[in-house]
Amino acid sequence: MSQPQQALQLVLFRDDLRTVDHPALHAARDAGDTVALYILDEQSPGIRPLGGAARWWLHQALLSLRESLDDLGIPLILRRGPAARILAELSQDGNLDEVHWNRRYGEAERAVDAELKLQLRGDGIAAHSYSAALLHEPWELLTQNGTGYKVFTPFYNSLRAQELRPPLPAPAPQQRQGFPLPPSESLDDWKLLPTTPDWSEGLAATWTPGEPAAQKRLAETLSSIAQDYAEHHDRPDLDGTSALSPALRWGHLSAHQVWDELSKYAVHSPGAAQGAAAMRRQVAWRDFCWHLNYHHPQLPTENLRSEFDDFAWAWPADGDEVAEKVARWQRGQTGFGLVDAGMAQLWRTGWMHNRVRMVTASLLVKNLAVHWKVGEQWFWDTLVDADVACNSANWQWVAGSGADASPYFRVFNPELQAKKFDPRGSYVARYAPLAAEPLVDLKESREQALEAYSEMKLRQGK
Ligand code: FAD
């Protein structure tokens, strides 16, 4: 007589590629023998395909996750395709007991997960979802009118007033039982890494994707960055920020872990308290962007302030003048040192300092009058921390079309910004030592931008 097959707990990994503070993994291990599954799903409706830098990161991150899970005795299965189809295939094998995942908050992702729950239930398999990615669920922090916050400061005050759960430890290792495993695909077959040409050298020289490196970076942040963060975080020349954004984007660390470590660190000294508070505030911006995206799912694709639908943005078309300007912006050949250094840093390392992101974005949307979605897409393709909510919320913030946005008339002057935030010019010298011919006249293009804004308001009778 054949042995009855052992029922398995399945954990779906998505943007939470870690073992510590992973509620779904924790619950699965408590319930029984666990198998982990990562689905490369670029086919379910509305799912945005990853950009090039993100694909590179994902490849390395999955190798690292496999090692961490191996240490816990948990096998990692890789499959590619629509999540509903993959789960249906695994359910048919008949030895799935329960499925666990941490929640996602994008509209398309929520729709996929809701479908999955129904489908699994139909197959007699329980599905459990957990809160893990954000400090608070988007439906937990609401204004008195019961709507999501559109302004950061009251959002932050409300966030701070709520209790946070402590992070969970990694689950206990399991003895490998030799249970039959669902078939796995080969990561190499997914071809996530660039080949022709291979532009990933700078990324590999800058980053080590995965949970162990992220934990190390968090420790380094506490020992050498946090103390002066309040003073240094706006200075691209000082490496004064955590550079934890890819770790948070891919979930190698949870926001809870970062927040918790910063809170513990804050009691070290008065300077520590100030630095930790300033950094916690930034971590809360990430939550804010995701809450916005939850309550306004059109955030990545449409102006939050609909009056900007009428703005005379320029769009590039094959070979035209706008396309040429966009290409020079992308290549870091605008002639403005801080912008060119930022775009070079982005291309080389897949990351850019926040202050410089604001300045480069402002040049594109205001001085060059190009639609923010053009810049958002370039960042989406090139950032290792490319994150649907944070990217679009910040682009809309700079463009003036977003919630709690920088007012449209605030046009960053890249030369003044360079003087203030890169006073010795060392950041520019590091990434863009050769100055190109200026692409636009700053004063004239600023006036044109403000005029276009006034015309928009006049057309709308304001
Ligand atoms: P730190 O200053 O050390 O902050 C700690 C953490 O707080 C960050 O890792 C990040 O998770 C979060 N954070 C900080 N600032 C912001 C912010 N303004 N909005 C949301 N979260 C924030 N961030 C992304 O993670 N992904 C993106 O795709 C992205 N696109 C951006 C596009 C533009 C045009 C702009 C202006 C900003 C964008 N940001 C994005 C926000 C910000 O620039 C990065 O999070 C930050 O530069 C990451 O560096 P750090 O980890 O050293 O940040």
Residues whose N, C-alpha, C, O or C-beta is under 5 A from the ligand:
A	BS01	FAD	T241 S242 A243 L244 S245 L248 M279 Q282 V283 W285 R286 C289 M352 H353 N354 R357 M358 A361 D385 A386 D387 C390 N391 N394 W395
